[in-house]
Amino acid sequence: MEDMIRYSVITEKNPREIVLLRGFGCAWKKCTFCDYHLDCSPDAAENFALNRSVLSEVTGQYARLEVINSGSFCDLDQDTMREIEQVCAQKGIRDLHFECHWMHRKEIPALRARFAALGIQTHIKIGVETFDRTYREDILHKGIGVSDPAVISELFDECCLLFGLNGQTAASMRNDVETGLAHFDRVCINIMVENTTPIHPDPQVIAEFCQEIAPLYQDNPRVDILMENTDFGVGGSAQ
């Protein structure tokens, strides 16, 4: 997947640069709807070579960088992590966003301390998908073993929600967004798209989202809405 677009600039709502790096692969790999973990390699040297090239595009224009890698920050090799440190220092990055699965939450404090020592504030995003625990665990297999959103948010700053799935309603989607806004700094709404998994988008639910939910939050500076998974500018084909 070397031909994927891996660098982009987000100019609206929390302007920042964003890079899609490659790691060893998501350690969880049980989410029924997700195939992002296919963007991986067990070869640390090859990953680092690719990631260093991608990170070389960072300019620091907004002093804010989001790093995603189809998994968690701890799925990146240590050379890549050191390169992120160097790029942040060289380009004046003061706010750094990472993603992390619930299973790695105990590694977050050390990550925060590591970058805080460089004067960089970290913002950690978790893929919750929904705050309906039964749906989240029985259908999506997220592996988040608690129900209380306040507990989930203790170590995380931002959350991702997944809409456009069978069984969701306007009421359930709005409740998820409001819950996210009450407990997290930012909410990123992802609309389900067709991929290689058995989970398919529900056109009726997506239409309901567009008619009843999106208008409520499209101008909210704390809410990102991605109708396509490439809307941040990364992940699509470079060809």
C-alpha positions as CSV (number, residue, x, y, z in Angstrom):
1,M,0.0,0.0,0.0
2,E,2.9,2.3,-0.6
3,D,0.9,4.1,-3.3
4,M,-1.6,5.5,-0.8
5,I,-1.8,9.2,-0.1
6,R,-0.2,9.6,3.3
7,Y,0.1,13.3,3.9
8,S,-2.5,16.0,3.8
9,V,-3.5,19.3,5.3
10,I,-6.9,19.9,7.1
11,T,-7.8,23.6,6.8
12,E,-11.2,23.6,8.5
13,K,-12.2,22.7,12.1
14,N,-9.0,22.4,14.1
15,P,-6.6,23.1,11.2
16,R,-3.7,20.6,11.2
17,E,-1.4,18.5,9.1
18,I,-2.2,14.8,9.1
19,V,0.0,11.8,8.2
20,L,-1.0,8.2,7.7
21,L,2.0,6.1,8.7
22,R,2.5,2.4,8.6
23,G,3.1,0.2,11.6
24,F,3.2,-3.5,12.6
25,G,-0.6,-3.6,12.4
26,C,-3.4,-3.2,14.9
27,A,-2.9,-5.7,17.8
28,W,-6.6,-6.0,18.4
29,K,-7.8,-6.9,14.8
30,K,-11.2,-8.1,16.1
31,C,-13.5,-5.2,15.1
32,T,-16.0,-6.7,12.7
33,F,-16.3,-3.6,10.6
34,C,-12.6,-2.7,10.1
35,D,-10.0,-3.7,7.6
36,Y,-7.6,-0.8,8.1
37,H,-5.2,-3.2,9.9
38,L,-4.3,-4.5,6.4
39,D,-2.1,-1.5,6.0
40,C,0.8,-2.9,7.9
41,S,4.2,-4.6,7.6
42,P,6.2,-6.8,10.0
43,D,9.4,-5.2,8.7
44,A,10.4,-2.3,11.0
45,A,13.1,-1.0,8.7
46,E,10.7,-0.8,5.7
47,N,8.1,0.8,7.8
48,F,10.6,3.4,9.1
49,A,11.8,4.2,5.6
50,L,8.2,4.8,4.4
51,N,7.3,6.8,7.5
52,R,10.4,9.0,7.4
53,S,9.5,9.9,3.8
54,V,6.0,10.8,4.8
55,L,7.1,12.8,7.8
56,S,9.5,14.8,5.7
57,E,6.4,16.5,4.2
58,V,5.4,18.1,7.5
59,T,5.8,21.8,7.4
60,G,4.6,22.9,10.8
61,Q,2.3,25.5,9.3
62,Y,-0.3,25.1,12.0
63,A,2.0,23.8,14.8
64,R,-0.4,20.9,15.0
65,L,0.0,17.4,13.6
66,E,-2.2,14.3,13.6
67,V,-0.5,10.9,13.3
68,I,-2.6,7.9,12.3
69,N,-1.4,4.5,11.4
70,S,-4.3,2.1,11.0
71,G,-3.8,1.0,14.6
72,S,-2.4,2.5,17.8
73,F,0.6,4.7,18.4
74,C,2.3,1.7,20.1
75,D,2.1,-0.2,16.8
76,L,4.8,2.1,15.4
77,D,8.5,1.2,15.5
78,Q,10.7,3.1,17.8
79,D,12.7,4.7,15.0
80,T,9.5,6.2,13.7
81,M,8.6,7.5,17.1
82,R,12.0,9.2,17.4
83,E,11.5,10.6,13.9
84,I,8.1,12.1,15.0
85,E,9.9,13.7,18.0
86,Q,12.6,15.2,15.7
87,V,10.1,16.5,13.2
88,C,7.9,18.0,15.9
89,A,11.0,19.8,17.3
90,Q,12.3,21.0,13.9
91,K,8.9,22.2,12.6
92,G,7.6,23.7,15.8
93,I,4.7,21.3,16.4
94,R,3.1,22.0,19.8
95,D,0.0,19.8,19.6
96,L,0.3,16.2,18.5
97,H,-2.7,13.9,17.9
98,F,-2.4,10.1,18.1
99,E,-4.9,7.2,18.0
100,C,-5.0,4.4,20.6
101,H,-7.1,1.3,21.2
102,W,-8.6,0.8,24.6
103,M,-6.3,-2.3,25.2
104,H,-3.2,0.0,25.2
105,R,-4.6,2.7,27.5
106,K,-2.0,2.0,30.2
107,E,0.7,3.1,27.7
108,I,-0.8,6.6,27.3
109,P,0.7,8.3,30.4
110,A,4.2,7.5,29.4
111,L,3.5,8.8,25.9
112,R,2.2,12.0,27.3
113,A,5.2,12.4,29.5
114,R,7.6,11.7,26.6
115,F,6.2,14.5,24.5
116,A,5.5,16.9,27.4
117,A,9.2,16.8,28.1
118,L,9.6,18.4,24.6
119,G,6.9,21.0,25.2
120,I,4.4,19.1,23.1
121,Q,0.8,18.4,24.2
122,T,-0.6,15.1,23.1
123,H,-4.3,14.5,22.2
124,I,-5.3,10.8,22.2
125,K,-8.2,9.6,20.2
126,I,-10.1,6.4,20.8
127,G,-12.5,4.6,18.5
128,V,-15.6,4.1,20.6
129,E,-17.9,3.9,17.6
130,T,-21.0,3.9,19.9
131,F,-21.7,4.3,23.6
132,D,-24.3,1.6,23.4
133,R,-22.2,-1.1,25.0
134,T,-24.3,-4.0,23.8
135,Y,-24.1,-2.9,20.2
136,R,-20.5,-2.0,20.5
137,E,-19.3,-5.3,22.0
138,D,-21.8,-7.9,20.6
139,I,-21.9,-6.6,17.1
140,L,-18.8,-4.5,16.5
141,H,-16.4,-6.4,18.9
142,K,-14.6,-3.3,20.0
143,G,-13.0,-4.7,23.1
144,I,-13.9,-1.9,25.5
145,G,-15.0,-3.6,28.6
146,V,-16.8,-0.7,30.4
147,S,-20.0,1.1,29.9
148,D,-19.5,4.5,31.6
149,P,-18.3,7.1,29.1
150,A,-16.7,9.0,31.9
151,V,-14.5,6.0,32.6
152,I,-13.6,5.6,28.9
153,S,-12.7,9.3,28.6
154,E,-10.4,9.3,31.6
155,L,-7.2,8.7,29.5
156,F,-8.5,9.8,26.2
157,D,-9.2,13.3,24.8
158,E,-11.1,12.6,21.6
159,C,-13.4,9.8,20.3
160,C,-14.5,8.4,16.9
161,L,-18.1,7.3,16.3
162,L,-19.3,5.1,13.5
163,F,-22.7,5.7,11.9
164,G,-24.6,4.3,9.0
165,L,-25.0,0.8,10.5
166,N,-28.1,-1.4,10.6
167,G,-30.1,-0.9,13.8
168,Q,-29.0,2.7,14.4
169,T,-31.6,5.5,14.6
170,A,-31.5,9.2,14.6
171,A,-32.1,9.1,18.3
172,S,-29.2,6.7,19.0
173,M,-26.8,8.6,16.8
174,R,-27.7,12.0,18.4
175,N,-27.3,10.4,21.8
176,D,-23.8,9.1,20.8
177,V,-22.7,12.6,19.6
178,E,-24.1,14.4,22.7
179,T,-22.4,11.8,25.0
180,G,-19.1,12.2,23.1
181,L,-19.3,16.0,23.4
182,A,-20.0,15.8,27.1
183,H,-17.0,13.7,27.8
184,F,-14.4,14.4,25.1
185,D,-12.8,17.5,23.7
186,R,-13.6,16.4,20.1
187,V,-15.8,14.0,18.3
188,C,-15.0,12.5,14.8
189,I,-18.0,10.9,13.1
190,N,-17.2,8.3,10.5
191,I,-19.9,7.1,8.1
192,M,-19.6,3.4,7.3
193,V,-18.4,2.6,3.8
194,E,-18.1,-0.7,1.9
195,N,-14.9,-2.6,2.6
196,T,-13.7,-6.2,2.8
197,T,-15.6,-7.0,6.1
198,P,-19.0,-8.6,6.5
199,I,-20.4,-5.3,7.9
200,H,-22.1,-3.2,5.3
201,P,-23.4,0.4,5.3
202,D,-27.2,0.9,5.7
203,P,-28.3,3.4,3.1
204,Q,-31.5,4.2,5.1
205,V,-29.5,5.0,8.3
206,I,-27.1,7.1,6.3
207,A,-30.0,9.1,4.8
208,E,-31.4,9.6,8.2
209,F,-28.0,10.8,9.4
210,C,-27.7,13.3,6.6
211,Q,-31.3,14.6,7.1
212,E,-31.5,14.8,10.9
213,I,-28.1,14.6,12.5
214,A,-25.5,16.2,10.2
215,P,-27.3,19.6,10.1
216,L,-27.1,19.7,13.9
217,Y,-23.3,19.4,14.0
218,Q,-21.8,20.3,10.6
219,D,-20.9,23.8,11.9
220,N,-19.8,22.6,15.4
221,P,-16.0,23.3,15.6
222,R,-15.6,20.3,17.9
223,V,-17.2,17.8,15.5
224,D,-15.6,16.3,12.4
225,I,-17.9,14.5,9.9
226,L,-16.3,12.1,7.4
227,M,-18.8,10.9,4.9
228,E,-16.0,9.0,3.2
229,N,-13.0,7.5,5.1
230,T,-10.7,9.6,2.9
231,D,-12.2,12.9,3.7
232,F,-9.2,14.0,5.7
233,G,-7.2,13.7,2.5
234,V,-5.2,10.5,3.4
235,G,-5.9,6.9,2.6
236,G,-6.8,7.2,-1.0
237,S,-4.8,6.1,-4.0
238,A,-1.9,8.3,-5.0
239,Q,-2.3,7.2,-8.6
